[in-house]
């Protein structure tokens, strides 16, 4: 089968198209014929050697995909050959940058009519992360004020929509005026161009927009130095959800920025959640049904052929994209 493999850790140039043997579905597994694979920050970390569960090269990256069931292993029920599905697995890095992948059945969820394979390939990581953080951790409710950082990213654009649907006032932060305006199209009442409001000016702008009260919820999808600002942007009794560190830098925290306000700090990491027993299928089913119903809009900005995975990673690392990047493994 065709695949894109990492022969050694490094930059996007280490993503090499190869031919490898077809995998086989073992007991409790599903063989997925992949049509599309989402491109995520986790893939870039796997490629660069910074993803702690990825093992050593040679590796096929890719932690989310959509396609059709090609075969089912012993003991698998509820899934059948030919069924459209989406799949997630960040635990064993099974490699969805390929035509076929064997994945545990509990990581596979049926894709409803009305959701394209390209859209389905973006739901299991970014969209599920946003869903879990907005719904289960932060428990965003009507009347809340929610700050979403990197609001033009895959996670960010999803979180803006989910918080707005819950009846919250959303303040979308993004790295350019264009990205901020684009995030506003998903239901944000206020937008902030962080390039025009760097560092402390970002905090000042959030406080100005909230009349000095601060936000009820801050979704920190950036990490590093941004996390300290998130704590300052939260108001009394606020919830700060830390779900990424794309900055790849330490966070310096002053405890006086959160404990006097009784702020809660909530951490989220999807892989670790699964390791400790989280079954993603119920949430993914509900999420996909809302996409199918038109409640949410999945912005797929760029679709590139599998063999051009290097170009997809270069685009991801320039942070020029709005929404999701998808690799087309088969005709979409």
C-alpha positions as MATLAB code, in Angstrom:
seq = 'XXXXXXXXXXXXXXXXXXXXXXXXXXXXXXXXXXXXXXXXXXXXXXXXXXXXXXXXXXXXXXXXXXXXXXXXXXXXXXXXXXXXXXXXXXXXXXXXXXXXXXXXXXXXXXXXXXXXXXXXXXXXXXXXXXXXXXXXXXXXXXXXXXXXXXXXXXXXXXXXXXXXXXXXXXXXXXXXXXXXXXXXXXXXXXXXXXXXXXXXXXXXXXXXXXXXXXXXXXXXXXXXXXXXXXXXXXXXXXXXXXXXXXXXXXXXXXXXXXXXXXXXXXXXXXXXXXXXXXXXXXXXXXXXXXXXXXXXXXXXXXXXXXXXXXXXXXXXXXXXXXXXXXXXXXXX';
ca = [
       0.000    0.000    0.000;
       0.978    3.642   -0.372;
       2.016    5.488    2.774;
       4.057    8.440    3.952;
       6.713    7.450    6.453;
       9.238    9.156    8.720;
      12.649    7.562    8.240;
      14.308    9.876   10.775;
      13.123   12.675   13.026;
      13.308   16.162   11.574;
      11.460   18.804    9.602;
       8.751   18.337    6.970;
      11.371   17.066    4.519;
      11.594   13.739    6.406;
       8.060   12.783    5.288;
       8.779   10.296    2.507;
       6.247    8.503    0.238;
       6.839    4.741    0.397;
       5.269    1.377   -0.446;
       4.745   -0.867    2.596;
       2.946   -4.185    3.243;
      -0.788   -4.078    3.891;
      -1.741   -4.367    7.575;
      -4.182   -7.021    8.812;
      -6.956   -6.568   11.358;
      -6.197   -8.565   14.483;
      -8.662   -9.552   17.235;
     -10.696   -6.542   18.339;
      -9.427   -4.459   15.416;
     -10.875   -2.898   12.293;
      -9.003   -2.580    9.017;
      -9.759    0.894    7.709;
      -9.418    1.805    4.029;
      -8.514    5.448    4.449;
      -9.972    8.172    2.265;
      -8.749   11.214    4.204;
      -6.421   11.926    7.122;
      -6.408   15.029    9.276;
      -3.146   16.938    9.725;
      -2.515   17.891   13.342;
       0.084   19.421   15.608;
       0.502   15.938   17.092;
       1.670   14.726   13.670;
       4.307   17.446   13.575;
       5.458   16.445   17.066;
       5.660   12.787   16.003;
       7.693   13.810   12.961;
      10.095   15.951   14.979;
      10.596   13.390   17.771;
       8.750   15.380   20.433;
       5.724   13.077   20.825;
       6.546   10.867   23.787;
       4.376    7.885   22.751;
       5.407    7.666   19.118;
       8.389    5.327   19.399;
      11.331    5.455   17.029;
      11.456    5.705   13.203;
      10.516    4.349   10.803;
       7.039    5.654   11.662;
       3.854    6.379    9.759;
       2.239    9.455   11.365;
      -1.425   10.360   11.482;
      -3.770   10.138   14.484;
      -7.168   10.731   12.843;
      -8.794    9.625    9.609;
     -12.009    8.762    7.816;
     -12.772    6.067    5.297;
     -14.604    2.772    4.985;
     -14.294   -0.502    6.865;
     -12.279   -2.968    4.767;
     -12.337   -5.882    7.235;
     -13.167   -6.618   10.865;
     -11.142   -8.748   13.234;
     -12.333  -11.460   15.586;
     -14.726  -10.264   18.259;
     -15.682   -6.975   16.598;
     -19.389   -6.163   16.600;
     -21.384   -3.140   15.496;
     -19.194   -2.397   12.497;
     -19.385   -3.955    9.039;
     -17.415   -3.989    5.807;
     -18.213   -1.002    3.575;
     -19.402    1.218    6.425;
     -18.258    4.876    6.413;
     -16.374    5.609    9.618;
     -13.950    7.958   11.328;
     -11.066    6.746   13.463;
      -8.835    8.045   16.225;
      -5.742    6.623   17.836;
      -3.067    8.738   19.436;
      -1.913    5.977   21.789;
      -0.056    3.656   19.456;
       0.439    6.026   16.495;
      -0.945    3.448   14.037;
      -0.276    5.658   11.054;
      -3.202    7.095    9.146;
      -0.962    8.661    6.476;
      -1.563    5.494    4.488;
      -4.112    3.675    2.362;
      -4.882    1.146    5.102;
      -4.595    1.017    8.883;
      -5.540   -1.528   11.544;
      -7.092    0.241   14.528;
      -8.855   -0.877   17.696;
     -12.613   -1.090   17.221;
     -13.302    1.183   20.194;
     -11.491    3.945   18.313;
     -13.797    3.687   15.284;
     -17.135    5.531   15.014;
     -19.729    5.415   12.237;
     -19.914    8.544   10.102;
     -23.489    9.741    9.529;
     -24.875   10.797    6.172;
     -24.398   14.508    5.660;
     -20.786   14.503    6.885;
     -18.185   14.203    4.137;
     -15.120   12.008    4.491;
     -12.908   15.121    4.508;
     -14.968   16.598    7.346;
     -15.030   13.278    9.178;
     -11.242   13.118    9.107;
     -11.061   16.346   11.141;
     -13.463   15.452   13.952;
     -11.616   12.875   16.116;
      -8.809   15.158   17.357;
      -9.374   18.922   17.108;
     -13.150   18.849   17.188;
     -13.386   16.185   19.880;
     -10.848   18.120   21.973;
     -12.886   21.302   21.677;
     -16.104   19.397   22.465;
     -14.667   17.758   25.599;
     -13.175   20.990   26.906;
     -16.249   23.145   26.262;
     -18.859   20.601   27.343;
     -17.253   18.424   30.007;
     -14.422   20.422   31.574;
     -15.391   24.090   31.363;
     -19.127   23.299   31.309;
     -19.804   26.430   29.264;
     -23.335   27.707   29.881;
     -25.637   30.453   28.716;
     -24.428   33.845   29.868;
     -20.762   32.845   30.251;
     -18.050   34.938   28.679;
     -15.553   32.649   26.936;
     -12.131   33.588   25.593;
     -10.874   31.264   22.830;
      -7.187   31.566   21.965;
      -5.897   30.701   18.468;
      -9.527   30.931   17.410;
      -8.716   30.428   13.720;
      -7.166   27.012   14.351;
      -9.011   23.719   14.047;
      -9.633   23.495   17.800;
     -10.308   27.207   18.078;
     -12.875   27.506   15.294;
     -14.692   24.469   16.705;
     -14.666   25.856   20.259;
     -16.036   29.227   19.099;
     -19.037   27.486   17.552;
     -19.660   25.236   20.538;
     -19.455   28.037   23.073;
     -21.733   30.246   20.958;
     -24.247   27.411   20.618;
     -24.290   27.090   24.417;
     -25.358   30.736   24.648;
     -22.010   32.177   25.717;
     -20.495   35.465   24.678;
     -17.318   34.526   22.819;
     -14.160   36.625   22.564;
     -12.017   35.144   19.781;
      -8.257   35.790   19.832;
      -6.212   35.167   16.690;
      -2.806   36.103   15.311;
      -3.861   38.528   12.584;
      -6.721   40.871   11.775;
      -7.796   38.564    8.945;
      -7.839   35.470   11.156;
      -9.677   37.300   13.929;
     -12.353   38.508   11.513;
     -12.702   34.989   10.106;
     -13.159   33.528   13.593;
     -15.893   36.084   14.151;
     -17.910   34.437   11.381;
     -18.429   31.395   13.623;
     -20.342   33.245   16.301;
     -17.806   35.280   18.277;
     -19.244   38.583   19.473;
     -15.798   40.148   19.888;
     -12.515   39.504   18.130;
      -8.970   40.465   19.072;
      -5.982   40.593   16.738;
      -3.191   39.504   19.079;
      -0.531   40.800   16.682;
      -1.884   44.276   17.421;
      -2.246   43.486   21.143;
       0.911   41.562   22.095;
       1.617   40.224   25.574;
       0.169   42.457   28.316;
      -1.866   44.435   25.790;
      -3.830   41.232   25.077;
      -4.770   40.971   28.752;
      -5.732   44.636   28.858;
      -7.990   44.203   25.824;
      -9.791   41.192   27.297;
     -10.323   43.071   30.547;
     -11.582   46.101   28.631;
     -14.069   43.970   26.711;
     -15.337   42.474   29.972;
     -15.520   45.813   31.839;
     -12.665   44.704   34.058;
     -14.398   41.542   35.270;
     -12.434   39.017   33.203;
     -13.795   35.932   31.475;
     -15.736   33.041   32.951;
     -13.804   30.595   30.768;
     -10.465   30.847   28.961;
      -9.593   28.077   26.504;
      -5.816   28.184   26.219;
      -4.866   26.360   23.026;
      -1.429   28.000   22.865;
       0.463   27.365   26.118;
       3.919   28.675   26.919;
       3.905   32.354   27.911;
       0.240   32.637   26.832;
      -0.843   30.510   29.791;
       0.196   33.147   32.312;
      -1.886   35.689   30.397;
      -4.830   33.295   30.416;
      -4.805   33.263   34.208;
      -4.888   37.052   34.282;
      -7.737   37.154   31.765;
      -9.963   34.915   33.908;
     -12.439   36.544   36.261;
     -13.630   35.567   39.731;
     -14.473   31.856   39.852;
     -13.318   31.455   36.267;
     -12.122   28.260   34.599;
      -8.906   28.147   32.582;
      -8.559   25.065   30.377;
      -5.009   24.230   29.286;
      -5.150   21.885   26.293;
      -1.971   22.478   24.317;
       1.509   23.930   24.284;
       2.095   24.660   20.610;
       4.526   27.336   21.764;
       6.782   24.496   23.035;
       7.978   26.802   25.804;
       7.696   26.729   29.598;
       4.871   28.640   31.238;
       5.760   31.069   34.016;
       2.916   31.329   36.524;
       2.400   33.800   39.343;
       0.010   32.157   41.805;
      -1.326   35.613   42.663;
      -2.861   35.718   39.194;
      -5.348   32.979   40.014;
      -5.764   31.955   43.650;
      -7.192   35.274   44.917;
      -9.893   34.984   42.218;
     -10.723   31.337   43.062;
      -9.866   30.402   39.491;
      -9.858   26.711   38.536;
      -7.116   25.376   36.247;
      -8.224   22.377   34.184;
      -5.857   20.271   32.115;
      -6.770   18.246   29.043;
      -4.799   15.771   26.940;
      -6.770   13.449   24.687;
      -4.299   10.567   24.536;
      -3.912   10.418   28.309;
      -7.665   10.541   28.722;
      -8.032    7.455   26.517;
      -5.300    5.601   28.377;
      -7.301    6.100   31.557;
     -10.482    4.644   30.120;
     -12.218    7.379   28.128;
     -14.365    5.958   25.313;
     -14.546    8.658   22.617;
     -17.376    7.067   20.627;
     -20.425    8.564   22.395;
     -19.022   12.095   22.151;
     -17.926   11.596   18.542;
     -21.375   10.289   17.590;
     -23.129   13.293   19.120;
     -20.616   15.687   17.604;
     -20.931   14.158   14.117;
     -24.733   14.264   14.323;
     -24.584   18.003   15.018;
     -22.296   18.512   12.037;
     -24.687   16.481    9.872;
     -27.605   18.610   11.087;
     -25.779   21.825   10.153;
     -25.394   23.002   13.749;
     -21.634   23.245   13.270;
     -19.623   24.117   10.179;
     -16.326   22.273    9.705;
     -13.871   24.556    7.902;
     -11.530   22.444    5.763;
      -9.223   25.023    4.241;
      -6.814   22.835    2.277;
      -6.942   19.304    0.864;
      -3.664   17.975   -0.549;
      -2.727   14.538   -1.924;
      -1.132   12.056    0.453;
       2.189   12.262   -1.376;
       2.330   16.000   -0.601;
       2.307   15.538    3.160;
       5.518   17.553    3.343;
       3.745   20.601    1.877;
       0.860   20.093    4.321;
       3.263   20.138    7.268;
       5.021   23.213    5.928;
       1.670   24.988    5.762;
       0.812   23.828    9.284;
       4.082   25.117   10.702;
       3.755   28.510    8.998;
       0.407   28.836   10.825;
      -1.111   30.407    7.750;
      -4.078   28.068    7.661;
      -7.551   28.822    8.929;
      -9.337   25.693   10.053;
      -8.108   22.243    9.090;
      -5.640   20.727    6.628;
      -6.552   17.321    5.206;
      -4.595   14.727    3.255;
      -6.576   13.072    0.465;
      -5.598    9.408    0.384;
      -8.347    8.408   -2.041;
     -10.796   10.317   -4.217;
     -13.007   12.541   -2.093;
];
